[in-house]
Each structure stands twice: as C-alpha cells, then as structure tokens.
Amino acid sequence: MAKHVIQKHEEPVSHSHKDNELLTVREVSQALRVDDTTTRRWIKNGALEAISLPHVGKRQAYRIRSATLDLLLNTQPVETHKSHDKR
C-alpha cells in the first residue's frame, strides 16, 4: 500500500493563477484593438502562441494564455531603419 505524502509549501499558494488564465480570441482582440480575424491570422501564422481546442463546428477554437498577452503588450516596438536616401 503506497503512502501519499503532502508536502508543505514554503510560499503561500495563490489561487488566482492570472498568468495561466485562458483568454478567448475575442478577449485578446479587444485588448489589442484588432479584429478577431487578425488575431486568428496571427495564431495561424505562428505570431501569437495559442492553445487549439477540440472543435466540431466551422471554426477552430483557440485560447491564449494571459501571460502571452501581457508579454505582447509589454514588449517594446522594434525600430526599423529605413533609408530615406533614394539614389
């Protein structure tokens, strides 16, 4: 007979798990102020990490971790240096 050992955590366990919260395509689209179609395109192109859910209908269902959205919102834009000199 196996014994189950419950270990005491040193740090308090948070039950909010905000980083693991799963958001819908619509919620992410609203946060980014883009259309749902744009968010779905980013997911399909690999620009936005998402979890694919099993589906039966026409559309693939996705969920995006809130930590992924937070990272995207807190990322500094990359400056591109375009030459204005047209010789």
C-alpha positions in Angstrom: 0.0 0.0 0.0 1.5 3.3 -1.1 1.5 6.3 1.2 0.6 9.7 -0.1 2.9 12.5 1.2 1.6 16.0 1.3 4.4 18.5 1.3 4.1 21.9 2.9 4.8 24.8 0.6 7.3 27.4 1.8 5.5 30.2 0.0 1.7 30.8 0.1 -0.1 29.3 -2.9 -2.0 31.8 -5.0 -5.3 30.7 -6.3 -5.7 33.5 -8.9 -3.2 32.0 -11.4 -3.6 35.1 -13.6 -0.6 34.0 -15.8 -2.4 30.7 -16.5 -5.8 32.3 -17.2 -7.0 31.4 -20.7 -8.5 34.1 -22.8 -10.7 33.8 -25.9 -9.8 35.2 -29.3 -12.4 38.0 -28.8 -10.9 39.0 -25.4 -7.4 39.2 -26.9 -8.7 41.1 -30.0 -10.4 43.6 -27.8 -7.3 44.1 -25.7 -5.2 44.6 -28.8 -7.9 46.7 -30.5 -7.8 44.5 -33.7 -10.5 42.4 -35.4 -11.0 38.7 -34.4 -9.8 37.7 -37.9 -6.5 39.4 -37.4 -5.9 37.6 -34.1 -6.8 34.3 -35.7 -4.4 35.0 -38.6 -1.6 35.8 -36.1 -2.3 32.5 -34.4 -2.3 30.5 -37.7 0.9 32.2 -38.8 2.7 31.5 -35.5 3.0 35.1 -34.5 0.7 34.6 -31.4 1.0 31.5 -29.3 -2.3 29.8 -28.6 -3.9 26.5 -27.5 -6.1 24.8 -30.0 -9.3 23.3 -28.6 -11.2 20.4 -30.0 -14.0 21.6 -32.2 -16.8 20.3 -34.3 -18.1 23.5 -36.0 -16.7 25.6 -38.8 -14.1 27.5 -36.8 -11.1 26.3 -34.9 -11.4 27.3 -31.2 -8.3 28.8 -29.5 -7.4 30.0 -26.1 -4.5 32.4 -25.4 -2.7 32.5 -22.0 -3.0 35.9 -20.3 0.8 35.8 -19.8 1.3 35.7 -23.5 -1.0 38.7 -24.0 0.8 40.5 -21.2 4.2 39.8 -22.8 3.0 41.1 -26.1 1.5 44.3 -24.5 4.7 45.0 -22.6 7.2 44.3 -25.5 8.9 47.4 -26.8 8.4 48.0 -30.5 11.4 47.3 -32.7 12.7 50.3 -34.7 13.4 49.7 -38.3 16.0 51.8 -40.0 14.8 52.6 -43.5 17.0 54.6 -45.8 15.3 57.8 -46.9 18.1 58.3 -49.4 16.7 57.2 -52.9 19.7 57.5 -55.2 
